[in-house]
Amino acid sequence: FLSWGETVMGVQEALTAESMGMEDGGVDDEGNFIGMSWGNLGGSTFKIANGIWHNTNEPGVFKDDYKARVERLSAAIEAMPGSELKDAINNWANEATNGLIPRVVGDEVAQSNNVLANALYLKASWINQFEGPFEEEDFTTKSGDVVKKTMMTQETKFRYYADEQCSLAILPMYDGFSMMVVKGDTYDIQNKMN
């Protein structure tokens, strides 16, 4: 179904099942990464979900052995008319992200043959909490419009990197998680983090 090679190896190394109290696994006998859930980790929640949908108005079908393999690994797999794909995928995303991402596709998905999706859900607290008051400031959108948005600010030391293409900061969270904020375009983030 999905084989991510070095990516899945990195995830497995960073988040070992034994140390994280993994509830269920998503790596099949060939090493293909499907999905996993670590549930509640002393206050934090981390979940990865995967799904595949087929438009029955288009050619092709899921073979029974493939469908059984995907279902055994707790990934969603469904076949339905294109007119039903939008609601099915959006409902899946809404559930997989605990309501944080209620919509990922629009009406155009009805023209798709197959749709592969994955969702990552993380609920964790900052080690260095952002404290108010939060203030409205100008924010420039991708299209160049300037809108007012509530901003969080904090003065403390974080891991930070900057070059001509990008800048990034790493904000530590509880239970061993960190959030990396990247501005600009970059490659080889792992080396830049170090």
Secondary structure, DSSP 8 states (H G I E B T S, - for coil): ----THHHHHHHHHS-HHHHT-SB--B-TT--B--EEEEEETTEEEEEEEEEEEETTSS----HHHHHHHHHTT-EEEEE-HHHHHHHHHHHHHHHTTTS---S--GGGGG-SEEEEEEEEEE--BSS---S--EEEEEE-TTS-EEEEEE----S--EEEE-SSEEEEEEEBGGG-EEEEEEE--S-HHHHH-
